[in-house]
């Protein structure tokens, strides 16, 4: 039996198999064609293809020699200056034995590197640029020091679009013999927010329960309420029906096992679709931001969410 997680089983083996990021892929394919590339910095939200592109680029370049020519490290695990002076420097100084005249070191989650480690990495990149190229990936480029950024070509990855995600979902569903309802596809896109890793994990989680994927199953596995349920709760509150809104909140938290922050995040996503004036939407957004801060600071989530609904219930009266 194959126990490989689906995120690894269906990871693209070549750049041609990567979903979305069309402009970035064109540049990476040109690097492969020319057998040359600069240092690269991939930045963007989680699950949009940064790691997949780095590995696929290496496979397209090195083919069967990838084992000796490609080093992958997760900087969140090995984030100190010692790893730069040790493992990375040792690999960087060695000469490539493949037809490609350089090796690649891939540093995933590079924004976890300490400032001292980043400064040490800058010097290593300068010393061994003739035989080694670096690819760094991060969620926040602002956490990468400017001297490192200036030595790299920066590629900014965006959340994946519906068509890109659905093409992969359809391929996985066919391979795993899954039946997916149309509403379940929309639910998968809603909960993923353009994150391919999240959507594949959700697929595998739901498939462990049933080979028939429904909208309800997707929301339960991901602990996310349906958008219309969140809007219904907000509409009750804005109409002054506090008791109804509070009952709806309790039902959602019990049914889906949602945390307070889960609820706040979904409320935030529902604000543009509320049938209220723009001025009222602005006030709702201000309240959501305030109560999100309270939850992050450790306040009781049930009390704070009830208080948020109470304030929304008096919003129009004011």
CORPE-V665975 format. One line per field, one symbol per residue. ss: DSSP state (H for helix, E for strand, - for the rest). psi: psi as a letter, one per 40 degrees, with the letter a starting at -180 (. if undefined). burial: b if it has 24 or more other C-alpha atoms within 12 Angstrom, else e. A space follows every 50 residues. Layout:
ss: ???
psi: ???
burial: ???
//
This chain:
ss: -----HHHH-----HHH----HHHHHHHHHHHHH----EEEEE------H HHHHHHHHHHHHHHHHHHHEEEEE------HHHHHHHHHHHHH------- --EEEEEE-HHH--HHHHHHHHHHHHH----EEEEEEE--HHH--HHHH- -EEEEE-----HHHHHHHHHHHHHHH--EE-HHHHHHHHHHH---HHHHH HHHHHHH----EE-HHHHHHHH----HHHHHHHHHHHH---HHHHHHHHH HHHHHH---HHHHHHHHHHHHHH----HHHHHHHHHHHHHHHHHHH---- HHHHHHHHHHHHH-----
psi: hhehiddddehheiddehhafddddddddddddefiiiiihhiiiifeed ddddddddddddbeeddeehhhiheddgeidddddcddddddeiiheidh eiihhhhifeeehidddddddddddddfddehihhhiidhdeehidddde eihhhhhiiiiddddddddddddddefihhidddddddddddfehddddd dddddddddiehhidddddddefhiiddddddddddddeegddddddddd dddddefiiddddddddddeddeigiidddddddddddddddddddeeih dddddddddddddeddd.
burial: eeeeebbeebbbebbebbbbbeebbeebbebbeeebbbbbbbbbbbbbbb bbbbbbbbbbbbeeebebbbbbbbbeebbbbebbbeebbebbbbebeeeb ebbbbbbbbbbbbbeebbebbbebbbebbbbbbbbbbbbebeebbeebbe bbbbbbbbbbbbebbbebbbebbeeeebbbeeebbbbbbbbbbbbbbbbb bbbbbbbeeeebbbbbbbbbbbbbbbbebbbbbbbbbbbebbeebbebbb ebbeebebbbbbbbbbbbbbbeebeeeeeebebbbebbeebbeebeeeee bbebbbbbbbbbbebeee
//
